[in-house]
Amino acid sequence: KGLNLSVSSEESKAINSDPRPKVIISASGMCEAGRIRHHLKHNLWRRDSSILFVGYQAEGTLGRHCMEGAKTVKIFGEEIQVNAHIEIMEGISGHADKNLLLSWLGNLKNTPDCVYVNHGDDTVCDEFADAIRETLHFHTAAPYSGSEYDLITGACLFVGNQEKIKRKTDKQQRNVGIFEALLMAGKRLISIIEKHRGGSNKDLAKFTNQINTLCNKWEK
């Protein structure tokens, strides 16, 4: 009761135009993608806002920067002041920790033929696979991306891609962020145009001329 679901991106954006007090529940948990970045852009600078983190924030993520007391953060290529109250709810995460996972595996009625560890950083996957093998004496594997296994025989049919993903440089990430901000500005313009449907001919003509002038400037 009282929970309103925003399905479309337009509905989600409209939240930031509503001045009434509200609680916004949004993903992704580390604030690296999704609608949460738009909500943060519109609310981080507000002193009357609070941002509550309830999950783990990996190093280098926007969420981690906010938690560690950053004064400013960059969202969509724009520098945003962090004036909101940053709160942390400890002890809550989307994943069980190492000991809980080992306990869960150890309580299985039937010993699995193999435990495939495929979620987490590459070194963490290898280390946890080793921990399962040493602690529970299960056969384990930490497959590479694209690996193929025969689940009946347990044989590895294809090893997969062992090449590590190269992280984007700060400049590359900044360029992507700026272009994404430009795309969002275009979508915002479309939304504003829709809101003026049914407006006076004089206002619509003026608006049209302003947009065409801008287009003519950047088409050259």
URPESUL-V647506 format. One record per backbone hydrogen bond with DSSP energy under -0.5 kcal/mol. CO is the residue of the C=O (numbers start at 1). NH is the residue of the N-H. If there is no record, write none. Layout:
BEGIN
CO,NH
CO,NH
END
This chain:
BEGIN
2,4
3,5
4,6
5,7
8,12
9,13
10,14
11,15
12,15
12,16
13,16
14,17
15,18
17,19
22,24
23,25
24,26
27,36
28,31
30,63
34,37
35,38
35,39
36,40
37,41
38,42
39,43
40,43
40,44
43,46
44,83
44,84
46,49
49,85
50,52
51,53
51,87
53,89
56,58
58,61
61,65
62,66
63,67
64,68
65,70
66,69
71,82
73,75
73,80
75,78
78,75
80,73
81,83
85,51
85,87
87,53
88,90
89,92
97,101
98,102
99,103
100,104
101,105
102,106
103,107
104,107
105,108
114,116
115,117
115,141
116,118
121,125
122,126
123,127
124,128
125,129
126,130
127,131
128,132
129,133
130,134
131,135
132,136
132,137
132,138
133,137
139,115
141,117
141,143
144,147
145,161
148,157
148,158
149,151
150,154
155,150
155,157
158,148
159,144
160,162
161,145
169,173
170,174
171,175
172,176
173,177
174,178
175,179
176,180
177,181
178,182
179,183
180,184
181,185
182,186
183,187
184,188
185,189
186,190
187,191
188,192
189,193
190,194
191,195
192,196
193,196
194,197
196,199
200,204
201,205
202,206
203,207
204,208
205,209
206,210
207,211
208,212
209,213
210,214
211,215
212,216
213,217
214,218
215,219
216,220
END
